[in-house]
Amino acid sequence: MRESELAVAKLPATLSLPEGQARAGVIPLHPAGDGSRHQFLFEHLTDTLVPRGVAVLRFDRRPSPDDEDIPFAVQADDALEALRLLRTQVGSAPVGLWAWSQGAWAAALAAARSQEVAFLVLLAACGVSPAAQMRYGTAEQLRRNGYGDGLSELAEVRAALECALRDPSCLATAQAVIDRYADRPWFALSYVPRTLDPSDDWPDMDFDPAPILAEVHCPVLLFYGEEDEWTPIEPSIDAWRRAAAKDLTVVRLPGTDHAPTLSGVHERSAISPAYTDALTGWLDRRFAEL
């Protein structure tokens, strides 16, 4: 393996190349909670694919000046900038995007924008809006922690937050709802701040992936953990299948959750062998066809 440090749109990056000519290239995109190019799934991807002749270009996600999410459109721009850079290293070999969780929205957006994206490999790819995903995920947190009787109140709290983010005139009313339920034992699982900040926003809260998925025409491999506590799996798969006709493969991973790891342990040693086998098998077949 040959490695070099470089930059993608001024963001620190690591390029890993096989010893011979690369037969393909992959650029991984980040989940919301980890913007490092050194995260364990990125490193596993590199160590698994580079010996198989696949170049991997990892870069740090763009930092947010206000500690908020980076807009999907900006993440997609950075992904396409990385693709252009990787293209200079692999020639005409196919280059695709790998993405986990939030990064899957950005990856789909990039693929819809550019036919240069030859394939997508997406983990926990949500087919509904971020707002709908958070309603599902927080409700699942309550269920799994024994607070199922608080689901209707949780729905009020999440609706209040969304209203305040969409319309600042809702702020006082939304804060009153939060004040009413803030002492509930499940409140920390709602992922709602105790005190709303009038300057907060969430530009991609109502991002609708359906029109984007319809513009994705490259082959797609989707992974879903059967125990995923954050992704509404069936609606997400349905959204991909309702989109324009494409080469779509769906893999369900037994014993895994939002990450492709076993026993709820999010570290490299717990990565499911079924994930690695399905990933390498699909890519080997794909590169033979492209």
C-alpha positions in Angstrom: 0.0 0.0 0.0 1.2 3.5 -0.9 -0.1 6.4 1.2 0.3 10.1 0.8 -1.2 13.1 2.6 -2.9 15.8 0.5 -6.0 18.0 0.7 -9.5 18.0 -0.7 -11.0 21.5 -0.9 -8.3 22.5 1.7 -9.4 19.7 4.0 -6.8 17.2 5.3 -6.9 14.0 3.3 -5.1 10.6 3.0 -4.8 8.8 -0.3 -4.1 5.1 -0.2 -3.1 3.4 -3.4 -2.5 -0.3 -4.3 1.0 -1.3 -5.4 -0.1 -1.8 -9.0 -2.6 0.0 -11.1 -5.9 0.7 -9.3 -8.9 -1.0 -10.8 -11.3 1.3 -9.0 -11.5 4.0 -6.4 -13.7 4.7 -3.3 -14.3 7.9 -1.3 -15.9 7.5 2.1 -18.3 10.1 3.5 -19.0 10.7 7.1 -21.8 10.1 9.7 -23.0 13.0 11.7 -21.1 12.1 14.8 -17.6 11.5 13.4 -16.0 13.8 10.8 -12.5 12.2 11.0 -10.8 10.5 8.1 -9.3 8.1 10.7 -12.6 6.7 12.0 -12.7 2.9 12.3 -15.0 2.1 9.4 -12.9 4.3 7.1 -9.7 2.5 8.2 -11.4 -0.9 7.8 -12.5 0.1 4.3 -8.9 1.1 3.4 -7.3 -2.0 4.8 -9.9 -4.2 3.1 -10.1 -2.7 -0.3 -6.6 -1.4 -1.1 -5.0 -4.9 -1.2 -7.8 -5.8 -3.6 -6.6 -3.1 -6.0 -9.0 -0.3 -5.0 -7.7 3.2 -4.2 -9.3 4.9 -1.2 -9.3 8.7 -0.6 -10.3 9.7 2.9 -10.7 13.3 4.0 -11.8 15.1 7.1 -15.3 16.5 7.0 -15.5 20.3 6.7 -15.7 21.8 10.2 -18.8 23.8 11.2 -18.2 27.2 12.7 -21.3 27.0 14.9 -21.1 23.3 15.7 -24.1 22.5 13.5 -24.5 20.0 10.7 -22.7 20.8 7.5 -25.4 21.2 4.7 -25.8 18.2 2.5 -25.2 20.3 -0.6 -21.8 21.4 0.8 -20.9 17.8 1.7 -21.8 16.7 -1.8 -19.7 19.4 -3.3 -16.7 18.2 -1.2 -17.4 14.6 -2.3 -17.3 15.6 -5.9 -14.1 17.6 -5.4 -12.6 14.5 -3.8 -13.8 12.4 -6.8 -12.1 14.8 -9.2 -8.8 14.5 -7.3 -9.0 10.7 -7.1 -9.7 10.6 -10.8 -6.2 12.1 -11.4 -4.7 9.1 -9.6 -6.7 6.2 -11.0 -7.2 7.3 -14.6 -10.3 5.8 -16.2 -11.0 3.3 -13.4 -14.5 3.6 -11.9 -14.8 5.8 -8.8 -17.6 5.6 -6.3 -18.8 6.8 -2.9 -19.1 4.9 0.3 -21.2 6.6 3.0 -22.5 5.8 6.5 -25.7 7.4 8.0 -25.9 11.1 7.4 -23.3 10.8 4.7 -25.6 8.7 2.6 -27.9 11.7 1.9 -24.9 13.7 0.7 -23.6 10.7 -1.4 -27.0 10.3 -3.1 -27.0 14.0 -3.8 -23.5 13.9 -5.3 -24.5 10.9 -7.5 -27.6 12.7 -8.7 -25.5 15.7 -9.7 -22.7 13.8 -11.5 -22.5 10.8 -13.7 -18.8 10.5 -12.7 -20.0 8.7 -9.6 -19.8 5.1 -10.8 -21.4 3.4 -7.8 -22.7 3.9 -4.3 -22.2 1.8 -1.2 -24.4 3.1 1.6 -24.8 2.0 5.2 -28.0 2.9 7.1 -29.1 5.1 4.2 -32.3 6.8 5.3 -35.0 7.2 2.7 -37.0 9.8 4.6 -36.3 13.4 5.8 -33.9 14.1 8.7 -36.9 15.3 10.7 -38.8 12.1 10.1 -35.7 10.0 10.8 -35.3 11.8 14.2 -38.9 11.2 15.1 -38.4 7.5 14.4 -35.1 7.3 16.1 -36.0 9.1 19.3 -39.2 7.0 19.6 -37.1 3.9 19.2 -34.8 5.1 22.0 -37.8 5.4 24.3 -39.1 2.0 23.4 -35.8 0.3 24.0 -35.3 2.0 27.3 -38.7 1.1 28.7 -40.4 4.5 28.2 -43.0 3.4 25.7 -45.7 5.1 27.6 -44.1 8.5 26.8 -44.3 8.2 23.1 -47.2 10.6 22.6 -45.5 13.3 24.8 -42.3 12.7 22.9 -44.2 13.4 19.6 -45.3 16.7 21.1 -41.8 17.7 22.1 -40.3 16.8 18.7 -43.1 18.6 16.9 -42.5 21.7 19.0 -38.8 21.7 18.2 -39.5 21.3 14.5 -42.0 24.2 14.6 -39.5 26.5 16.3 -36.9 25.7 13.7 -39.2 26.2 10.8 -40.8 29.4 12.1 -39.3 31.6 14.8 -42.7 32.9 15.8 -43.3 29.4 17.3 -40.5 29.7 19.7 -42.4 30.7 22.9 -45.1 28.1 22.3 -42.5 25.5 21.6 -40.5 26.4 24.7 -43.7 26.0 26.8 -44.2 22.5 25.5 -40.6 21.6 26.4 -41.0 23.1 29.8 -44.0 20.9 30.4 -42.1 17.7 29.7 -38.5 18.5 30.6 -38.7 16.6 33.9 -39.8 13.4 32.3 -37.2 10.6 32.8 -37.0 10.1 29.0 -36.4 13.7 28.1 -32.6 13.3 27.5 -33.5 10.7 24.9 -35.6 13.2 22.9 -32.5 15.0 21.6 -34.2 18.3 22.2 -32.4 21.1 24.0 -33.8 22.1 27.3 -33.8 25.7 26.3 -34.4 26.7 22.7 -32.0 29.1 21.0 -33.6 31.5 18.6 -30.5 31.5 16.5 -30.6 27.7 15.9 -31.6 26.4 12.5 -31.5 23.1 10.7 -31.4 23.8 6.9 -31.7 20.1 5.9 -34.4 19.2 8.4 -37.1 18.7 5.7 -34.7 17.5 3.0 -36.8 15.1 0.8 -34.5 12.4 -0.6 -37.2 11.0 -3.0 -36.5 13.4 -5.9 -32.7 12.9 -5.4 -33.0 9.1 -5.4 -34.9 9.3 -8.7 -31.8 10.9 -10.3 -29.4 8.3 -9.1 -28.7 5.9 -12.0 -25.5 4.2 -10.9 -25.4 0.8 -9.2 -26.2 1.0 -5.5 -25.4 -1.4 -2.6 -27.4 -0.7 0.6 -26.6 -2.2 4.0 -29.0 -2.1 6.9 -28.4 -3.6 10.4 -31.4 -5.6 11.5 -31.2 -4.0 14.9 -30.8 -0.4 13.7 -32.3 1.9 16.2 -32.1 5.1 14.1 -33.1 4.2 10.6 -36.6 3.4 9.5 -35.5 0.4 7.4 -38.6 -0.6 5.5 -39.6 3.0 4.5 -36.0 3.6 3.4 -35.8 0.5 1.3 -39.2 1.3 -0.2 -38.0 4.8 -1.1 -35.0 3.4 -3.0 -37.2 0.9 -4.8 -39.8 3.5 -5.8 -37.1 5.6 -7.4 -36.1 5.4 -11.0 -35.1 2.0 -12.2 -31.5 1.2 -11.1 -29.2 -1.7 -10.2 -30.1 -2.0 -6.5 -28.8 -4.5 -4.0 -30.0 -4.6 -0.4 -28.2 -6.5 2.3 -29.6 -6.9 5.8 -27.0 -7.6 8.4 -28.1 -9.9 11.3 -26.9 -8.8 14.8 -25.9 -5.3 13.8 -27.5 -1.9 14.5 -26.8 1.5 13.0 -23.2 0.5 12.4 -22.2 -2.8 10.7 -20.9 -4.1 14.0 -22.0 -6.9 16.3 -23.3 -6.8 19.9 -23.8 -3.0 19.9 -20.0 -2.4 20.0 -19.0 0.4 17.6 -15.3 -0.5 17.1 -13.3 -2.2 14.4 -12.9 -5.5 16.2 -16.7 -5.9 16.2 -17.3 -5.4 12.5 -19.6 -8.1 11.1 -17.8 -10.5 8.8 -21.1 -10.6 6.8 -20.6 -6.9 6.0 -17.0 -7.4 4.8 -17.9 -10.4 2.7 -20.9 -8.7 1.1 -19.0 -5.5 0.4 -16.0 -7.2 -1.2 -18.1 -9.7 -3.1 -20.3 -7.0 -4.6 -17.4 -4.7 -5.5 -15.5 -7.6 -7.1 -18.4 -8.4 -9.3 -19.1 -4.8 -10.1 -15.5 -4.1 -11.2 -15.6 -7.1 -13.4 -18.7 -5.6 -15.2 -17.5 -2.0 -15.4 
